[in-house]
Amino acid sequence: MKGAHITPMTYDIFLALTLFAFVTSATPGPNNMMLLASGANFGFVRTIPHMFGISLGFGLMIFLVGIGLMQVFDTYPVSRTILTIVSVVYMLWLAWKIANSAAPEGSATGGTPMTFLQAAAFQWVNPKAWSMGLTAITLYAGDRSVWSVALVALAFMIVNFPSVTIWVVLGREMRRFLTSPARLRAFNWGMAVLLVLSLYPVLLP
């Protein structure tokens, strides 16, 4: 981290950062696939802790990575490989949980929504979150000063919650079409498959 000299982030750069944060946060990925499934299975209100966990947890992750943890990857490249393997294994386990989140009778109340702490912790094994965070820090906080990294984290926290809300609302609205056990089971399996497919960019050579 280079804290001796701080280059102020201009308004134009911060605007570009905010746009980058919104687009990357709103596009399909593990977080949004899980929120879509949670909105459909548990409704909007019960998914709120999950939403806050993503927004605040990801902002904290960006800050901690930016002020120091990126140096670990630079010094020990194998740590990136280990992180990728752990992330993929955990994502496959989550996909299985989503696929079987409904009760055997088909009730939408089967299982429980992700908690605030679980959602915040999930960011550390979310491949898309790592990709977004590392790219944002490289592009908009190249000096890795506390101030610039904090602005990157703040930009993501500002736009993340509204963007993820869209997916929860979409999932909630889909509940009216998921009234039968067969439809709900098919939806959950579909979300599980999409979650696995979201790993494809991470596994590319």
N, C-alpha and C positions, 0 to 999 in steps of 0.2 A: 504494500500500500504506500502511495506517495502522498504524504500529508503536508509536506513542507510548502508546496506551492499549489494553490487551488485555482483552477480556471473556472470562472463563473459560467453557469449554463445559461445561454441566451433564451429568450422567449421562443424563438423559432425552433431551436433544438428541443426545448421541453415540449412544444406542441407536436413535433415529429415523434418524440418519445411517447407521448400520450396516445397518439394514433397507432403507433406500433404496439403499445400495450393493449389497446382495445381490440385490434384485429387479432392478435395472437391469443387473447383471452377469450374472445367470442367464437373463434373457429373450433370445429370439433376436435376433441382430445379426451384423454382419460377423465379429467375432472368433469367436463361437460356431459360425457356419456353417463357418468355415474349420477350426476345431478338430474339428468333427464329421467333415468330409471327411478331415482328417489322421488322425484315429483310425481311420477305415475303411480308408484307403490305406496307412498306415505303422505303425499300432499305437500302444499307449500309451507305451511307453518312448521311441520315436523322436520322440514329440510333446512330451515333457517340456520341452525347451528352448523350444519355442513357447509353452507354458503359462507358464513363468517370465518369458519376454519380455513377455507381455501384462500379467501381474500387476505386475511391477516397473516396466516401461516406462510403464504407465498411471499408477501412483502418482507417478513422477517428473514425468510430463507435468502432472498436476494441480497439483503443487507449483510448478513453474516458471510455469505459466499463472496460478495464483493470486497469486503474489508480484510479478507484473509484466506478463506478456504480455496480460492482459485489458485493460490500459490502452492497448495498441496498437489493439485492436479499438474501444475507446471513442473514441480519437483519430482513427483511420483506418478508418471502417466498410467501405471498399472492400476492405480486407484480408480480411474475412470472405467476401466474394464470391469473391475469388481463391482462398482456401483451399478453398471448396466446389467450385469448378471442378476444381482439382488433385485433390481427394479423389475426385470422381466418376470422372474419367479413370483414376486409378490403380486404383479398385475394379473398373472394367470390365475392365482388363487382368488383375487377379487372378482375376476370374470366368472369363476365357478360359483362364488357366493351370489353374484347378481343373477346368474342363470337359475339359481335355486332359492331366490329370495322370497317367493310366494310359498305359502303353506301347501302341503299336499292336497288339501281340499280346494286350493285355488284362491284362498282368501288373500286379499291385498294387504292384510295386516301381518302376514308372516314375516319374521325377521324384524330388525330394528334399523332405523336410519343411522348414518354415520354421525358420530358426535363431533363437537368442535375440535377437541384435541386429536381425535383420529384423523379428521380432515386436514388439520394443520400438519400433523406428522406425515401424512401421506405425500405431501409435497416433496419430501426428501427422497422418495423412491418413485416419483412421477417423472418419466423420461422427458415428457414435453415441458414440464416445469423447469427442468435442468437446462434444456435447450433454449427456452425462452429467456431464462435468467442469465445464462452465460453470454448469449448473443446481445442482450440489452446492455449488460455491463461493458462488454467489449466495444459496442458502438457508441454508447452515450456516457460511459464513465471510465474512459480509457486511463485516466490518471489514478483511478481507484481511491480517490480521496473520500473521506467520510461524508463530506457534503454532497458530492456528485452521486455516490452510491445511494445515499439516503433519498435523493431526488428520484432516482430510478425506482427505488422501492415504493416511494410515495405515489408516483405516477401509476404504478400497477395496482396499488391498493385503492386508488381513486376510481379507476375504471373497471376493476375486476368485479366488484360486487354487482354493478348494474348489468354487466355482460353475462355473468353466470345466472342472474335472475331470469334472463330470457329462457334459458334451458329448463329451469325449474317450472316456470309458468307453462312452457310447452308440454312438459311431462304431465303437469296437473290437468291440463285441458284434454290430454289423451286418455285420462281415466274414464271418461264417459264411453269410450270405445273399448275399454278393457274390463267390461263388466262380467265376462264369462271367464272361468278358469283357463280354458284353452287359449283365449286371446292374451290373457295376462302372462301365461307361461311362454307363449310364442314371443311376446314383446321382450320379456326378460332374457330369453335366449338370444334374441336379436341384439339386445344391448350388450350382452356378454361377447358376442362375436365381434361387434364393432369396437369394443374395448380392446380385444386382442388385435384386431386389424390396425388400431391406432399405434401399435408398437412397430409397425412396418418401417417407418422412416428411421427409427432407432436402430433397427437390425440391419439396415443397409450397410454395405462395406464402405 
